[in-house]
Amino acid sequence: RVLAEVRKGASVEDALTTLAHDIDSRYTYTSLTVLMTDGRSLWGLRKIGNDPVACAADACPADYYTLGHATLPDGSIVVSQEHELLGITGWRPIADGEIISVAPAGAVSVRRAL
């Protein structure tokens, strides 16, 4: 579906936002975490679920379904969990409902989707 929207002229960010809104309004889920690439750029979405039972305040803490990034000297890394063992500094979490974009030259942008 994202590809169909992109083929119609939408940006990947807009297509992901539309998809996330559709899923959020039609389905219950515990996590909507997506990473996509076209081989040059990378996009990611983090959305904590809306399931009233599985994602109750005490059952679906914000730090359980994570996504974040760090910029390294030779590129960027986007991971679903911060890995202290890798020695990566400068970790920046992606907030619930945000989309991250990493361009081929390494520029990183984050925007609100939901």
N, C-alpha and C positions, 0 to 999 in steps of 0.2 A: 504494500500500500504506500509506503514512503516513496519507493521508486516511481510509482505511478504519479504521485503528486509532483515529484521532482521533474519528471518528463513533461508535465504540464507547465513547468516554469517556476514552481515553488522552490524556495531554498530548502535545504535539508532540515535546518532549524525549524522553519515554519511547518514542514511536513511532519516532523516529530511532534511538534506542539499540537497539531491537529489530531494526530493519532492518539496522543496521550489524553487529550480532552475526550475523544470518543470512547476510549477504553475506560476512563474514569467515570463517565456518565452511564455506561452500559453494563459494566462488570464489577464484581468485587474481586479484590486481589490483595496479596500481602506485600508485593514489591513489583514495581515496574522499573527495572534497571536495564538500560540498553546501551551497547557500544556498537557503532557502525563505522565502517571505513570504505572509501573508494580506492584505497591503495595509496592515496596521497594525503588526504585529510582524515580527521577522526572526529566523531561526534558522540557524545554520551548524554544520557538522561537519567536522572535519579528521581524517583517518586515513591514515597512510602505508601503502602496500600490503604485502601479505604474499607477493607473488610471489618465490619463492626465487632466481630468476635475475635478473629485472629489478630487484628490490629488495634485492640483496645489499648488504652493508654499504658496499662501495665504489661501488655503482651507484645507490643510492637515498638520498642524504644527507638528513637531517632538514630542512635549510634549502632543499631544492628544492621540495617540496610544502608551501607555507605558507598560513596563514590567520591574520588578525589583525584588531585593531580599535583605534580611537582614539575618545575622546569629545571632541567639538568644542563650542564655545559654543552652537551651535544644533542639535546632534544628534550622532549617532554614525555612524561609517563602519566598514564591514567589507569588507576586501579580501583577495585571494588573495596579494598581494605588497605589501610596504611600498614606498611610492612617495615617495622623498626629494624628488623634483621638485615634489610638491604642497605641501611645507612643513608637513606634518602632524607635530605633536609628540605625545608620549604614546602612541606605538604600543605595543600589548601583543600579543605573539604568542599564538595559541591553540596549546596543546600537542597533540601527536599523541594522538588518541583523545578529544579534548574537544569539547563542544558549547557554542556561545555562543547566548544569547538576548538580544535587544534588545526591550524592551517599548515600547508606544506613547509613553509619557512619557520614554523614553530610558534607563531603568534597564537596566544590563547585568549579566548573570550568566553564569558559566562553570561547567560541571560535567563530570566525567569520564563518558564513555560506554563506552569500551573500555579 
